[in-house]
């Protein structure tokens, strides 16, 4: 082999100049091969995975974690509808601790909805059809005729499974290329105007993020962190008067939430450069170097 040639003894039958030239070429080839091998290793280490997309159908989607924030004090009425009719879900709406007023920012009032065993299902008898929230102004001193100061309402939707693992994901060592947990914070943030009715249609997506692991670099296996998240679209309708749980309060907004599709887009990280895939490149380079040497100086 090339390395053995470097340490062979000088044969008196060949000219000294030829012996020096052969060793010089061997050293150059060896340096080139080591440099090429280092470049491949460096490329494997710095390679960011590509995304492979696929579709999967899920039989159910859990009701999302919902945060409702208003610039005025409000009362929220919650209902969900299933095959047996409409049901009250006010007990699952909780006040959200907000310190905005203490930090010099405009004070807001927030409440959130969470119910773990509530789900949208492809089977009508096993899930709900939609969620409905009605938001009422709970401030009799507020001047509704002043359009410039009409209450604003902010709606945030978040996948329930993701909300459970969010803190763990942010504290764990995710790959440097992945900014998904941070970007999801504002993905489903909607600003709603007063005196309109809204229908939010949600779809679920799933991101399989490849975690840093020596096994992933070698190409033996893929350690993935599954992150489910929601995307949503919003439709606007006129706000119609209907029966109220709070007859003395003014209805500001009605929000209906349902599922657009149970087809889930799955994004999976795949490595294109691994040690196993690169062994052929390295072996081919060493074979090419041996061929070049043999062309000029004969067989080893």
Residue pairs with C-beta under 8 A, 6 or more apart in sequence:
1 290
1 300
2 26
2 29
2 30
2 33
2 286
2 289
2 290
2 293
2 300
3 30
4 300
5 22
5 23
5 26
5 293
5 300
6 23
6 26
6 27
6 30
10 16
10 19
11 19
22 297
25 293
25 296
25 297
26 293
29 289
29 292
29 293
32 289
33 285
33 286
33 289
36 282
36 285
37 282
37 285
40 273
40 278
40 281
40 282
41 278
43 273
44 217
44 273
44 274
44 275
44 278
45 217
47 271
47 272
47 273
48 175
48 177
49 210
49 269
49 270
49 271
49 272
50 269
50 270
50 271
50 272
51 267
51 268
51 269
51 270
52 267
52 268
52 269
52 270
53 265
53 266
53 267
53 268
54 265
54 266
54 268
55 263
55 264
55 265
55 266
56 206
56 263
56 264
56 266
57 262
57 263
57 264
58 204
58 262
58 264
59 121
59 122
59 123
59 262
60 119
60 120
60 121
60 122
60 126
60 127
60 262
61 119
61 120
61 202
61 204
61 259
61 262
62 116
62 118
62 119
62 120
62 159
62 160
62 161
63 80
63 115
63 118
63 119
63 120
63 128
63 131
63 160
64 157
64 158
64 159
64 160
64 202
64 230
64 257
65 112
65 113
65 114
65 157
65 158
65 159
65 160
65 163
66 112
66 113
66 114
66 131
66 133
66 155
66 156
66 157
66 158
66 257
67 96
67 110
67 111
67 112
67 154
67 155
67 156
67 158
68 74
68 76
68 110
68 111
68 112
68 113
68 133
68 135
68 153
68 154
68 155
68 156
68 255
69 96
69 98
69 108
69 109
69 110
69 153
69 154
69 156
70 108
70 109
70 110
70 135
70 151
70 152
70 153
70 154
70 252
71 106
71 107
71 108
71 109
71 151
71 152
71 153
72 109
72 137
72 138
72 139
72 142
72 151
73 109
73 137
73 138
73 139
74 109
74 111
74 135
74 136
74 137
74 138
74 151
74 153
74 252
75 135
75 136
75 138
75 246
75 249
76 90
76 93
76 111
76 133
76 134
76 135
76 136
77 90
77 133
77 134
77 135
77 136
77 245
77 246
78 88
78 89
78 90
78 92
78 93
78 113
78 131
78 132
78 133
79 86
79 87
79 88
79 89
79 131
79 132
80 86
80 87
80 89
80 118
80 128
80 130
80 131
80 132
81 87
81 128
81 129
81 130
81 132
82 124
82 127
82 128
82 129
83 124
83 125
83 129
89 113
89 115
89 118
89 131
92 113
92 114
92 115
92 118
93 111
93 112
93 113
94 111
94 112
94 113
94 114
95 110
95 111
96 110
96 111
96 112
98 107
98 108
98 109
98 110
100 106
100 107
100 108
101 107
101 108
108 154
113 131
113 133
114 160
114 163
116 160
118 128
119 126
119 127
119 128
120 127
120 128
120 129
120 258
120 259
120 262
121 127
121 128
122 262
129 258
130 256
130 257
130 258
131 256
131 257
131 258
132 254
132 255
132 256
132 257
133 254
133 255
133 257
134 244
134 245
134 251
134 253
134 254
134 255
135 153
135 251
135 252
135 253
135 254
135 255
136 244
136 246
136 249
136 250
136 251
136 252
137 144
137 151
137 249
137 250
137 252
138 246
138 249
142 151
143 149
144 150
144 250
150 193
150 194
150 195
151 194
151 252
152 191
152 192
152 193
152 194
153 191
153 192
153 193
153 194
153 252
153 253
154 189
154 190
154 191
154 192
155 188
155 189
155 190
155 192
155 198
155 200
155 255
156 188
156 189
156 190
157 188
157 190
157 200
157 202
157 230
157 232
157 257
158 184
158 188
158 229
158 230
159 204
159 228
159 229
159 230
161 228
162 184
162 227
162 228
162 229
162 230
165 227
166 181
169 181
169 225
169 227
170 181
170 182
172 225
173 211
173 212
174 181
174 209
174 211
174 225
175 209
175 210
175 211
175 212
178 209
180 207
180 209
180 227
180 229
181 227
184 229
187 229
187 230
187 231
188 202
188 230
188 231
188 232
190 198
190 200
190 232
190 234
192 198
192 253
192 255
193 253
194 252
194 253
195 239
195 252
195 253
196 236
196 237
196 238
196 239
196 253
197 236
197 237
197 238
197 239
197 240
197 253
197 254
197 255
197 256
198 234
198 235
198 236
198 237
198 253
198 254
198 255
198 256
199 234
199 235
199 237
199 255
199 256
199 257
199 258
200 232
200 233
200 234
200 235
200 255
200 256
200 257
200 258
201 232
201 233
201 234
201 235
201 258
201 259
201 260
202 230
202 231
202 232
202 257
202 258
202 259
202 260
203 230
203 231
203 232
203 259
203 260
203 261
203 263
203 264
203 265
204 228
204 229
204 230
204 262
204 264
205 228
205 229
205 230
205 231
205 264
205 265
205 266
205 267
206 226
206 227
206 228
206 229
206 264
206 265
206 266
206 267
207 226
207 227
207 228
207 229
207 267
208 224
208 225
208 226
208 227
208 266
208 267
208 268
208 269
209 224
209 225
209 227
209 269
210 216
210 222
210 223
210 224
210 269
210 270
210 271
211 223
211 224
211 225
213 223
215 221
215 222
215 223
216 222
216 223
216 271
216 274
217 271
217 274
217 275
218 274
218 275
218 276
219 271
219 274
219 275
219 276
219 277
220 276
222 269
222 270
222 271
224 268
224 269
233 260
239 251
239 253
239 254
241 251
242 251
244 251
290 300
293 300
294 300
